[in-house]
Amino acid sequence: MNIVVRKARTEDVEAIFDIRTSVVQNHLSRQQLSEMGITPATLSEILATGAGVWLAEVNGSPAAFSSIDDEDGCVFALFVNPAFEGLGLGRLLLLEAETALFRNHETIWLETDGRDGIRANGFYRKHGWTHVDTMANGDVRYEKRRAK
């Protein structure tokens, strides 16, 4: 099995949307993403700037992606197509995101669904993230400090 993690390019827009809408937990439809301002056009603009978005491919097939907001110091997204779970893609993509963010930030953060049974929570805790807050909508905030 050949796994490659690389910076995403504008030609990856459809693959990223396919991955994002394939997940079961924290699922959003294309319509819901559009209502949040996340469209193929806005993603193409982001990718054209060389922003922090990475794509993981398995044997040449797009399988997972992560993205960051470097200005704000957060992991914005990390999603794995369910057909490719269990291959370590989330770990590889999280490492890319953390490495990029720690270049400019001492503490980085992310938010995810805080409901019971959401696997992302265990994943982030396993990788050294600390739960620091629970929002009114039930989402949780995690933070991680740069290793000294």
Number of C-alpha atoms within 10 A of each C-alpha: 7 8 17 16 18 14 17 22 18 16 11 18 17 14 17 25 18 17 20 23 17 17 16 10 13 12 13 14 14 16 11 12 16 13 10 9 12 14 17 18 12 13 19 16 13 15 20 13 10 12 16 20 24 25 25 23 18 16 11 11 13 22 25 27 29 26 22 23 16 19 9 13 21 21 22 18 18 22 25 25 19 14 11 16 13 10 13 11 26 22 15 18 25 21 14 20 26 21 12 16 24 17 11 13 17 13 15 21 21 19 19 18 19 18 11 7 10 13 12 17 21 11 13 20 14 10 12 12 19 16 18 11 13 15 11 7 8 12 13 18 19 20 19 20 15 13 7 4
